[in-house]
Amino acid sequence: MKAVVFVGRGGPEVIEVQEIPDPRPARGEVLVRVHAAGVNRADLLQRRGLYPPPPGVRADVPGLELAGEVVALGEGVTAISLGDRVMAIAGGEAQAELAIAHERMLVRVPGCLSTEEAGATMESFTTSHDAIFTIGGLRPGWPVLIHAAGSGVATAAVQLAKVAGAIGIGTSRTPEKLERAKALGLAHGILVSKEEPRFADEVRRLTGEGVPLVLDFVGGSYAAENVAALAPRGRIVVIGTMGGARAHVDLAALMKKRCEILGTTLRPRPLEEKIQATRLFMKEVLPLLGSGQVRPIVDAVLPIARAREAHERMERNDSFGKLVLAL
């Protein structure tokens, strides 16, 4: 089968499309013929050797989410049938013509989603739902600060927050991305600069005392402003470190406000925890997708042969929403 392969560690130049052996499903697993696979920032980190996959998963074949058709069943599989149209989060190796998924991680694709949209759904919506509801505890009426408003996970979070009756406040370095996010339900947009990001004063002006929840994809360079933007007993959920993994934080301010900083990522969690997150997605997000209240935002669909271009575009932050590879 054909797959995206990293032939070393480094920039997009290490990406090739190669023929590799077909995988075989073990007990409880399913073989999926992949038709679409989302590209995520974790793929860029993995390419540079900074985000290793779970044990037993190839480090040289990226891909955290997929959509396709079930073509083979491992022993004991009962929840999924041959020919089912499915989407799933994967530990890796999803950017290939064939991929393995545990049967309990698979979600049947609703008829309203194209294959390409399905390939852009699972990572962004499961991650955002887990971060803002399961971990962040978002409630109706709350203002929530969502950074990097044009990213795949953020575009999902903006929509989920809107449907939940929350007030989305987003940041971006690009005015156009803020305007597009407003069309998805973002209430307020804050333009920030790369050199000296400042947003806490504007957040407090909009909210009075700050926000009870921050969804942070940036990390280090935003940490101090995040704390300043929090309301008493507020919570920062960190799900990315695009701006660095180390930060200087005013602990006295954190203590005074009795606030929390929580970190999360899906990939290294035990299988049962990932299944639980998938089940919550199915219960609370899938009906919203089915009814059209939320939708995956696809910036572009590229053939697998242009995987290098997809990485280059993501590194330049050119995209709004998800980049998807078609196989």
C-alpha positions in Angstrom: 0.0 0.0 0.0 1.0 3.6 -0.4 1.7 5.7 2.7 3.2 9.0 3.8 6.7 8.2 5.2 9.2 10.3 7.0 12.6 9.2 5.7 14.4 11.1 8.5 13.8 13.8 11.0 13.5 17.4 9.9 11.5 19.7 7.7 8.9 18.9 5.0 11.8 17.7 2.7 11.9 14.4 4.6 8.4 13.5 3.5 8.0 10.9 0.8 5.2 8.6 -0.5 6.3 5.0 -0.4 5.0 1.5 -0.7 5.0 -0.3 2.6 3.5 -3.6 3.8 -0.2 -3.9 4.3 -1.2 -4.0 8.0 -3.4 -6.9 9.4 -6.0 -6.5 12.1 -5.5 -8.3 15.4 -8.3 -9.4 17.7 -10.8 -6.6 18.3 -9.3 -4.5 15.4 -10.6 -3.5 12.0 -8.8 -2.8 8.7 -10.0 0.4 7.1 -9.4 1.4 3.5 -8.6 5.1 4.1 -10.1 7.6 1.7 -9.3 10.8 3.7 -6.9 11.6 6.5 -6.6 14.9 8.4 -3.3 16.6 8.8 -2.5 17.8 12.4 0.2 19.8 14.1 1.2 16.6 15.9 2.3 15.2 12.5 4.7 18.2 12.1 6.1 17.5 15.6 6.4 13.8 14.9 8.3 14.6 11.7 10.9 16.5 13.7 11.2 13.7 16.3 9.4 15.8 19.0 6.2 13.8 19.4 6.8 10.0 19.4 3.8 7.8 18.8 2.5 5.2 21.3 4.4 1.9 21.6 3.8 -0.4 18.6 3.0 2.4 16.2 5.5 3.3 13.4 7.2 6.7 14.0 7.8 7.2 10.3 4.2 7.0 9.1 2.1 9.9 10.4 -1.7 10.3 10.8 -4.0 10.8 13.8 -7.4 10.6 12.1 -9.0 8.8 9.2 -12.2 8.2 7.2 -12.9 5.3 5.0 -14.5 1.9 4.5 -14.1 -1.2 6.6 -12.5 -3.9 4.4 -11.5 -6.6 7.0 -12.4 -7.6 10.5 -10.1 -9.0 13.2 -11.2 -11.9 15.4 -14.1 -11.1 17.8 -15.2 -7.9 16.1 -19.0 -7.5 16.4 -19.8 -3.8 16.5 -18.7 -3.0 13.0 -19.4 -4.7 9.6 -17.7 -5.0 6.3 -18.5 -2.0 4.1 -19.3 0.3 6.9 -18.3 4.0 6.3 -16.3 5.0 9.3 -14.1 7.7 10.9 -11.8 7.4 13.8 -8.9 8.8 15.8 -5.7 6.8 15.4 -2.5 6.4 17.4 -0.7 7.0 14.1 -0.2 5.5 10.6 -3.5 6.9 9.4 -2.0 8.6 6.3 -1.9 5.4 4.3 -4.2 3.5 2.0 -4.9 1.0 4.7 -5.0 1.6 8.5 -5.9 -0.3 11.7 -8.4 0.9 14.3 -9.9 -0.7 17.3 -13.5 -1.4 16.7 -14.6 0.7 19.7 -12.8 3.7 18.3 -14.7 3.7 15.1 -17.6 6.0 14.5 -20.1 5.6 11.6 -20.0 8.6 9.3 -23.4 10.4 9.2 -24.8 10.8 5.7 -24.5 14.6 5.8 -20.7 14.4 5.8 -18.5 13.9 2.8 -15.6 11.6 3.1 -13.2 14.5 3.1 -15.2 16.2 5.9 -15.2 13.0 7.9 -11.5 12.9 7.6 -11.3 16.3 9.2 -13.8 15.6 12.0 -12.6 13.3 14.7 -9.4 14.9 16.0 -10.7 18.5 16.0 -14.1 17.8 17.5 -13.1 15.1 20.0 -10.1 17.2 21.2 -12.2 20.4 21.5 -15.2 18.7 23.2 -12.9 16.9 25.7 -11.0 20.2 26.5 -13.8 22.6 26.9 -16.5 20.4 28.4 -14.9 17.3 30.1 -11.9 19.1 31.4 -12.9 22.8 31.2 -16.4 22.4 32.5 -17.9 25.0 30.2 -21.4 26.2 31.1 -24.0 28.2 29.3 -23.5 31.9 29.5 -19.8 31.6 30.2 -17.3 33.7 28.2 -14.5 31.4 26.9 -11.2 32.5 25.4 -10.2 30.4 22.4 -6.7 31.1 21.0 -5.6 30.5 17.4 -9.1 30.9 16.2 -8.4 29.6 12.7 -7.0 26.2 13.7 -8.9 23.0 13.1 -9.6 22.4 16.8 -10.4 26.0 17.4 -13.0 26.2 14.6 -14.6 23.1 16.2 -14.5 24.7 19.7 -16.0 28.0 18.5 -19.0 26.1 17.1 -19.4 23.8 20.1 -19.2 26.8 22.5 -21.8 28.7 20.5 -24.3 25.7 20.5 -23.7 25.4 24.3 -24.8 29.0 24.9 -21.3 30.2 25.7 -19.7 33.5 24.5 -16.7 32.8 22.4 -13.8 35.3 22.4 -11.0 34.4 20.0 -7.5 35.5 19.2 -5.6 35.4 16.0 -2.7 37.2 14.3 -4.8 37.4 11.1 -7.9 39.7 10.8 -9.4 37.5 8.1 -9.3 34.5 10.3 -11.1 36.3 13.1 -13.8 37.4 10.6 -14.3 33.8 9.4 -14.4 32.6 12.9 -17.2 35.1 13.7 -19.2 33.5 10.9 -18.9 30.3 12.8 -20.3 31.8 16.0 -17.3 33.6 17.6 -18.8 36.6 19.5 -15.6 38.7 19.8 -12.2 38.7 18.0 -8.9 40.0 19.3 -6.1 40.7 16.9 -2.7 39.9 18.5 0.9 40.4 17.4 3.5 37.7 17.2 6.2 39.8 18.8 4.2 41.1 21.8 0.9 39.3 22.3 -1.5 41.3 24.5 -5.1 40.3 25.0 -5.8 40.3 28.7 -6.9 43.9 29.0 -9.4 43.5 26.1 -10.7 40.3 27.6 -11.4 42.1 30.9 -13.0 45.0 29.0 -15.3 42.6 27.3 -16.2 40.5 30.3 -15.7 42.7 33.4 -13.7 40.3 35.5 -12.2 38.0 33.0 -13.0 34.5 31.6 -13.6 31.3 33.6 -12.1 29.3 30.8 -9.2 29.6 28.4 -8.5 27.1 25.6 -4.8 27.5 24.8 -3.0 26.1 21.8 0.0 28.5 22.0 1.5 27.8 25.4 4.6 29.6 26.7 4.3 33.0 25.1 0.7 33.4 26.1 0.9 32.0 29.6 1.2 35.3 31.5 -1.6 37.0 29.6 -3.8 33.9 30.1 -3.4 34.2 33.8 -4.2 37.9 33.7 -7.3 37.2 31.6 -8.8 34.7 34.0 -11.7 35.3 36.3 -11.5 34.1 39.9 -11.5 30.3 40.0 -10.9 30.3 36.3 -9.2 27.4 34.4 -6.6 27.3 31.6 -6.7 24.1 29.5 -3.4 23.8 27.5 -3.7 21.6 24.4 -0.8 23.0 22.3 2.6 24.7 22.6 3.0 26.5 19.3 4.5 29.4 21.2 6.9 27.4 23.3 6.7 24.7 26.0 8.2 26.9 28.8 6.5 29.8 30.5 6.9 32.5 33.1 3.7 32.7 35.2 2.8 35.0 38.1 2.0 32.3 40.7 0.8 35.0 43.2 -1.9 36.0 40.7 -2.8 32.4 40.2 -3.1 31.8 43.9 -5.0 35.0 44.5 -7.6 34.1 41.9 -7.6 30.4 43.0 -7.2 29.3 39.4 -6.0 26.2 37.6 -3.7 25.3 34.7 -4.5 21.9 33.2 -2.7 20.1 30.4 -4.2 17.5 28.1 -3.5 15.5 24.9 -5.4 12.6 23.5 -2.7 10.5 21.8 -0.8 9.0 24.7 -3.8 8.2 26.8 -4.7 4.5 27.5 -7.1 2.9 25.0 -10.0 2.9 27.4 -9.7 6.7 28.0 -9.6 7.3 24.2 -12.7 5.1 23.8 -14.5 7.1 26.5 -13.7 10.3 24.7 -15.0 8.8 21.5 -18.2 7.7 23.2 -18.8 11.2 24.5 -18.2 12.5 21.0 -20.8 10.1 19.7 -23.3 11.0 22.4 -22.9 14.8 22.4 -21.3 15.9 19.1 -22.4 13.5 16.5 -26.1 14.6 16.8 -24.9 18.2 16.2 -23.0 17.2 13.1 -26.0 15.2 11.9 -28.4 18.2 12.3 -25.9 20.6 10.7 -25.6 22.7 13.9 -21.8 22.2 13.7 -19.6 21.1 10.8 -15.9 20.4 10.1 -14.1 23.2 8.4 -12.0 22.0 5.5 -9.5 24.5 4.2 -8.2 22.3 1.4 -8.1 18.6 0.2 -4.8 17.6 -1.3 -3.8 14.2 -2.9 -1.4 12.2 -0.8 1.3 13.0 -3.3 1.2 16.6 -2.0 1.6 15.7 1.6 4.8 17.8 1.7 2.8 20.8 0.6 0.2 20.3 3.3 3.0 20.4 6.0 4.4 23.5 4.4 1.1 25.3 4.5 0.4 24.3 8.1 3.8 25.5 9.2 3.1 28.9 7.5 -0.3 29.1 9.3 -1.9 29.7 5.9 -4.9 27.5 6.5 -8.3 28.1 8.1 -9.7 24.9 9.5 -8.3 21.5 8.5 -6.0 20.3 5.7 -7.0 16.8 4.4 -5.1 14.3 2.4 -7.1 12.2 -0.1 -6.0 8.7 -0.7 
